[in-house]
Amino acid sequence: MRQRLNDFAAEDGALEAIDEFKVDLLARSWAPIEALDTGHVALDIDVFTMDNSNNRKEGVSRTYSGFDGYAPISAYIGDQGWCIALELRNGSDHSAAETDYFLERVLPRAARLIESPLLVRMDSGFDAAKLYRCINTFSAERQAEGGKPVDFLVKWNPRNEGVSEIIDKAHSRTDQIWCVMREGKRMTLVEDNVTKGGQELRRVSRVIERTIEPNGQRHIVPTYEVEVFLTTLDAVQVPSSRVVRLYEDHGTHEQFHSEIKSDLDLERPPSRRFRTNEAVLALAAVAYNLLRLIGQNALIGDDAPMRHPAKRRRLRTVIQEIINVAAVLISHARQRDS
């Protein structure tokens, strides 16, 4: 099997064919891709780490999690988490490294699946002007062809700049509304516009002020926690509070990473060769979508086994209840019964 995987990975166009098949599979199977209440379909992009310590596999290096391994990048579309991209990368690669080329491959795939506007959600590791330009360029091309726009929502990486300015704005505005979360803790949202990469972006900042700890300890000087989000979403249609909640929903994709690493048992890819492991991960994305389709069709519905209501089932549940089904095959009198 490993030798055949090595040969398959070495073929020209093999990985590209798998990527195209992933999209065709979702399109032909009419996979349900639900939109957000804003009308956008979420496209979540993120990097996660795979622990491959104590080996000499190609591409294994120090990751941001503090161990040696890989740092693949993935893209999921819709609330169900359909995987349209899963690419292996070196462990030491930065999140934004060559991600503009990744977007050039992923955005057309998402546009093939849905006609609704897209909302690309990424964390602070992708806060880069070149990525914003890439998304805006594709959005303009899509709209020129009569399609819907592509917006983005990215957590801002302050790089030790501008945080004190945001805190000062929160206190200087006389009409600023503060929400008291508990005694000694309050929160407010500050909205303004910033220019990045020659483009004016909407900036939504959540400022949390603490003067008393939960255990009752009082601070001599208040402490502040600031989270900032950059977006192209319309301020009239999507208020500041909704922007924050939309980004919080982005955290759901962490479960999808876990399913790939644990449910599919791909924490440690099998080969020493980077190209072969890259092919294994690409094939794993196909298996992931197939199992997700089975779960949506067999475990979500009126005739599904009784469980708590959910939009999707974990891959492990699908494997245990649909794939691993006990059966008996009886051969007798030239006939077979099961």
Backbone hydrogen bonds, N-H to C=O, Kabsch-Sander energy under -0.5 kcal/mol:
donor,donor_aa,acceptor,acceptor_aa,energy
5,L,1,M,-2.2
6,N,2,R,-2.4
7,D,3,Q,-2.2
8,F,4,R,-2.6
9,A,5,L,-2.7
10,A,6,N,-1.4
11,E,7,D,-0.7
11,E,8,F,-1.0
14,A,11,E,-1.3
17,A,13,G,-2.0
18,I,14,A,-1.7
19,D,15,L,-2.2
20,E,16,E,-2.1
21,F,17,A,-2.0
22,K,18,I,-2.1
23,V,19,D,-1.3
24,D,20,E,-2.4
25,L,21,F,-2.9
26,L,22,K,-1.7
27,A,23,V,-2.4
28,R,24,D,-2.8
29,S,25,L,-1.7
30,W,27,A,-0.8
31,A,26,L,-1.9
34,E,32,P,-0.6
36,L,40,H,-3.8
39,G,36,L,-1.9
41,V,117,P,-2.4
42,A,40,H,-0.5
43,L,119,L,-2.7
44,D,76,Y,-2.4
45,I,121,R,-2.3
46,D,74,S,-1.8
48,F,72,P,-1.9
50,M,70,Y,-2.3
52,N,50,M,-0.6
52,N,68,D,-2.3
58,E,272,R,-2.6
60,V,57,K,-1.5
61,S,69,G,-1.9
63,T,67,F,-2.6
66,G,63,T,-1.5
69,G,61,S,-2.5
70,Y,50,M,-1.7
71,A,89,R,-1.9
73,I,87,E,-2.4
74,S,46,D,-2.6
75,A,85,A,-2.2
76,Y,44,D,-2.5
77,I,82,W,-2.6
78,G,42,A,-2.5
81,G,78,G,-0.9
82,W,77,I,-1.8
84,I,75,A,-2.1
84,I,82,W,-0.6
85,A,75,A,-1.1
87,E,73,I,-2.6
91,G,59,G,-1.7
91,G,69,G,-0.7
93,D,90,N,-1.3
97,A,94,H,-1.5
99,T,96,A,-1.4
102,F,98,E,-1.3
103,L,99,T,-2.6
104,E,100,D,-1.6
105,R,101,Y,-1.0
105,R,102,F,-0.6
106,V,102,F,-2.3
107,L,103,L,-2.5
109,R,105,R,-0.7
110,A,106,V,-2.2
111,A,107,L,-2.2
112,R,108,P,-1.5
113,L,109,R,-1.1
114,I,110,A,-1.6
118,L,149,P,-1.6
119,L,41,V,-2.3
120,V,151,D,-2.9
121,R,43,L,-2.1
121,R,119,L,-0.5
122,M,153,L,-1.8
126,F,123,D,-2.0
127,D,124,S,-1.5
128,A,126,F,-1.8
131,L,128,A,-0.6
132,Y,128,A,-1.6
133,R,129,A,-2.3
134,C,130,K,-1.8
135,I,131,L,-2.1
136,N,132,Y,-2.5
137,T,133,R,-2.5
138,F,134,C,-2.0
139,S,135,I,-2.5
140,A,136,N,-2.4
141,E,137,T,-2.1
142,R,138,F,-2.5
143,Q,139,S,-2.4
144,A,140,A,-2.0
145,E,141,E,-1.1
146,G,143,Q,-1.7
147,G,142,R,-2.8
151,D,118,L,-2.9
151,D,149,P,-0.5
153,L,120,V,-3.0
154,V,230,L,-2.8
155,K,122,M,-1.5
156,W,228,V,-3.2
161,E,158,P,-1.5
166,I,162,G,-1.7
167,I,163,V,-2.0
168,D,164,S,-2.3
169,K,165,E,-2.0
170,A,166,I,-2.0
171,H,167,I,-1.3
172,S,168,D,-2.2
173,R,169,K,-1.5
176,Q,173,R,-1.1
178,W,176,Q,-0.5
179,C,187,M,-3.7
180,V,178,W,-0.6
181,M,179,C,-0.7
181,M,185,K,-1.7
182,R,185,K,-1.7
185,K,182,R,-2.1
186,R,209,E,-2.1
187,M,179,C,-2.5
188,T,207,V,-2.1
190,V,205,S,-2.8
192,D,203,R,-2.2
194,V,201,L,-2.4
196,K,194,V,-0.5
196,K,199,Q,-3.1
199,Q,196,K,-1.2
201,L,194,V,-3.7
201,L,199,Q,-0.5
202,R,231,T,-2.0
203,R,192,D,-3.3
204,V,202,R,-0.5
204,V,229,F,-2.7
205,S,190,V,-3.1
205,S,203,R,-0.5
206,R,227,E,-3.5
207,V,188,T,-2.7
207,V,205,S,-0.6
208,I,206,R,-0.5
208,I,225,E,-2.7
209,E,186,R,-2.7
209,E,207,V,-0.5
210,R,223,T,-2.6
211,T,184,G,-3.1
212,I,184,G,-1.4
213,E,217,Q,-3.3
216,G,213,E,-2.3
219,H,211,T,-3.0
223,T,210,R,-2.2
225,E,208,I,-2.3
227,E,206,R,-2.2
229,F,204,V,-2.8
230,L,154,V,-3.3
231,T,202,R,-2.2
232,T,152,F,-1.5
238,V,234,D,-2.4
243,V,239,P,-1.7
244,V,240,S,-1.8
245,R,241,S,-1.8
246,L,242,R,-2.4
247,Y,243,V,-1.7
248,E,244,V,-2.0
249,D,245,R,-1.8
250,H,246,L,-0.6
250,H,247,Y,-1.0
251,G,248,E,-1.4
252,T,249,D,-1.8
253,H,250,H,-1.5
254,E,251,G,-1.6
255,Q,252,T,-1.7
256,F,252,T,-0.7
257,H,253,H,-1.8
258,S,254,E,-1.9
259,E,255,Q,-2.2
260,I,256,F,-1.7
261,K,257,H,-2.3
262,S,258,S,-3.1
263,D,258,S,-0.8
264,L,259,E,-1.9
266,L,260,I,-1.0
267,E,261,K,-1.2
277,N,273,R,-1.9
278,E,274,F,-2.2
279,A,275,R,-1.8
280,V,276,T,-2.3
281,L,277,N,-2.3
282,A,278,E,-1.9
283,L,279,A,-2.4
284,A,280,V,-2.0
285,A,281,L,-1.5
286,V,282,A,-1.0
287,A,283,L,-2.1
288,Y,284,A,-2.7
289,N,285,A,-2.1
290,L,286,V,-2.3
291,L,287,A,-2.6
292,R,288,Y,-2.2
293,L,289,N,-2.5
294,I,290,L,-2.3
295,G,291,L,-2.4
296,Q,292,R,-2.4
297,N,293,L,-2.3
298,A,294,I,-2.7
299,L,295,G,-1.9
300,I,295,G,-0.5
301,G,299,L,-0.5
304,A,301,G,-1.1
318,V,314,R,-1.7
319,I,315,L,-2.7
320,Q,316,R,-2.5
321,E,317,T,-2.2
322,I,318,V,-2.4
323,I,318,V,-1.4
324,N,319,I,-3.2
325,V,323,I,-1.8
326,A,324,N,-0.5
328,V,338,S,-0.7
330,I,328,V,-0.6
330,I,337,D,-3.6
332,H,330,I,-0.6
332,H,335,Q,-2.9
335,Q,332,H,-1.2
337,D,330,I,-2.9
